[in-house]
Structures are given as C-alpha cells and as structure tokens.
Amino acid sequence: MPTNITAILIVAPPGRVRDSLRVLLKSTRPLIHIDWAEEIDQLADAPPTLVLLDAALPDDQTWSALDHIRQHYPQHRCLILAHSTEHQKRAQAAGARVVLLEGLTAASLFAAVEEAVIP
C-alpha cells in the first residue's frame, strides 16, 4: 500500500461485513491503523485515510458522505462497498471507486484497495 495512506476507516453498520473486512485488511496491512465507524464524523483530524463506505448505509448516507469527503477532505480516498449491481452502477455514475461484495475474494479486495489509493 502506498505510504501516503496511513489509516483505513471502514464506515459500515456493525456486522459481518465490517468485521470481516477489518480482519482481512489487518492480516495483510499490520502497520496500517484500521478502524471502523457508523458515520464519517471522525475524519476531521484524521491523517490521509482510505475510507471504505458501505453502499447500504440508511437514508442515502453513503452518497452524502462521499460528497462530503470529496468537498472537505480531498486528502482522503474512498472506495464504495457495493452490495448489488445497482449500488455498483450508482457508485460508478458518481465517479467513485467501487468493489462489489458479492463474490468478493481476498485478492480482489486487496486489488481494489491498492487501486483506490492511487491519486
């Protein structure tokens, strides 16, 4: 992972997706701080971070969070975690990097993370 990213923040509801992503990422990136949240409020003082945004957050929070990060925290990178092809299409239409969780493998997750941190 490029050294310009010092942390990963997984923004997703509590559950298997969030916990599994954290374990997978930590297993290959032990020196990168990996945290989780249910909203993006902790980004204000964060160092350059890769934010994994769950597309299934309620009330369109994913898309408003994506816009907020782009406008106020351009040093952070985002990767949308899509649960369906509808989510995937919406993320792509918004110009966001996206990974489809259905059929996700560790290799495809790591490739998506690597791609997401490229400026």
Secondary structure by P-SEA (a helix, b strand, c coil): ccccccbbbbbccccaaaaaaaaaaaaccccbbbbbcccccccccccccccccccccccaaaaaaaaaaacccccbbbbbbcccaaaaaaaaaabbbbbccccccaaaaaaaaaaaacc
